[in-house]
């Protein structure tokens, strides 16, 4: 049964972090359980032993022959991603190049990244810039990106995180559709990336979203099923807050 997206502004950062970490774990399990084609695998990203709630999609290196570009996943030409918006920067747009290198893990090639935005990514202007820098650097270095932003725009990202990322590649500002403040965005990497977008609001179901393995091939990520699994693991008190059966603690005083 479909589960609507909750209003995550009703809970504190620690509660969302717990959900966020569980969602990442379930997504990794799903990707490794058959969604990814042979030769690819998913792994939560680590920095110095500290888990960061991203999912890396990696490819096992082959020392014998180069991997063909048509191995696994769905072909865009045959089965275009089912999203409502597709964007490409205008030819005259000036993308700003950054030089931060994207690391490889254990010698295996990083192919794609899933980023779930948290409130901490938006609570300060510097945090927004750091997040956008990371996304831009990944795209410049050929790493595809799936962005999940279930928080509405704030004073530091007035048009949302996707708009802040897109402004690094496109001169025209990106405008959210009226009444749809949450964003799912899948980017095909490159100096002039392509973005496949869905916008939604609190109460909307989560659609499947494409995660690109090459510029021409992708797999569909079942966001909602993994969202439900992570939500079921939250304490009953916080599930009640998110489903409106219990007021947020700061309102109950």
Secondary structure, 3 states (H helix, E strand, C coil): CCCECCCHHHCCHHHHHHHHHHHHHHHHHHHHHHHCCCCEEEEEEEECCEEEEEEEEEECCCCCCCCCCCCCCEECCCCCCCCCEEEECCCCCCCCCCCCCCCCECCEEEEEEEEECCHHHCCCHHHHHHHHHHHHHHHHCCCEEEEEECCCCECCECCCHHHHHHCCCCCCCCCCCCCCCEEEEEEECCCCCEEEEEEECCCCECCCEEEEEECCEEEEECHHHHHHHHHHCCCHHHHHHHCCCCCCHHHHC
